[in-house]
Amino acid sequence: MCELFGLSASQRIAGPVLPLNEFQARGGATADNPDGWGIAWRDGADFHLEREPLPGHSSARFAGAIASLRSDLLIAHVRKARWPPVNTLGNTHPFKHACCGRHWVFAHNGLVPELVAMELANTTKACRPVGETDSEFAFCHLLSHVMGYYPMPSAEKPWLGVLATISELVAGLGKFNFLLSDGEHLIAYGHDRLHHLESHDDGVDIALVATEPLGDAEGWTPFEAGELRIYRAGLPVGRISTNPRRAGTQPSSPVIVNHA
């Protein structure tokens, strides 16, 4: 049911150095995710976005993007179409929208179809989905709640706590694993299926996040259920624990371990 891959690093990394070829193979060859692929990487002040509603494993365009990219911030996705089960470019992750003076990108693994009606009824929308997926509606829903707090002239960054609370509530509607970036941070929410790997080699800090461990599986660590992790320049700068519940129950107060 879809897979995610994310990178945050202290300097730009060439695509071929990353386990992206293995991730590409999970788009229909080594895993059942044949319904589209996408990759967004930071390029200056914006994200460069490449997507196709086609199997990733056999895509020359995907292979070409991997071979040519250099970036310190990246989100990639291979899709198993579930809601809706329609392969179109508009339904292909990652999604990109502008909010709060920045470009944001988002990719999701899971199902939260009840959120579509909730976001359609939202009177303070941050963005309007281009496609039909519950994932893009969830993206706009998160931004709608964050935009009142972002950016704030405070080292505490209260928008991250707001993001954690809303993520917990959305996860209570179904399954909600995601990667999100505001062009500075890589933010990863592991409802039930996500791993992270952090390293420091030759003076370079690198943080990788993936649905399933890639490359040498040693060192990959599963997220705790409901864990939100925040990275900047390859370093973990925050971790917030949440407790997703089913719809209709009261959320808990997210536990903020640290964030900067």
Secondary structure, DSSP 8 states (H G I E B T S, - for coil): --EEEEEEEEEEEEGGGTTHHHHHHTTTTSSS--S-EEEEEEETTEEEEEEESS-STT-HHHHHHHHH-EEEEEEEEE----SS----GGG-SSEEEEETTEEEEEEEES--THHHHHHHT-SS-S---SS--HHHHHHHHHHHHHTTTSS-SSTT-HHHHHHHHHHHHHHTTS--EEEEE-SSEEEEEESSS-EEEEEEETTEEEEEEESS--SS-TT-EE--TTEEEEEETTEEEEEEE-----TTS-----EEEEE-
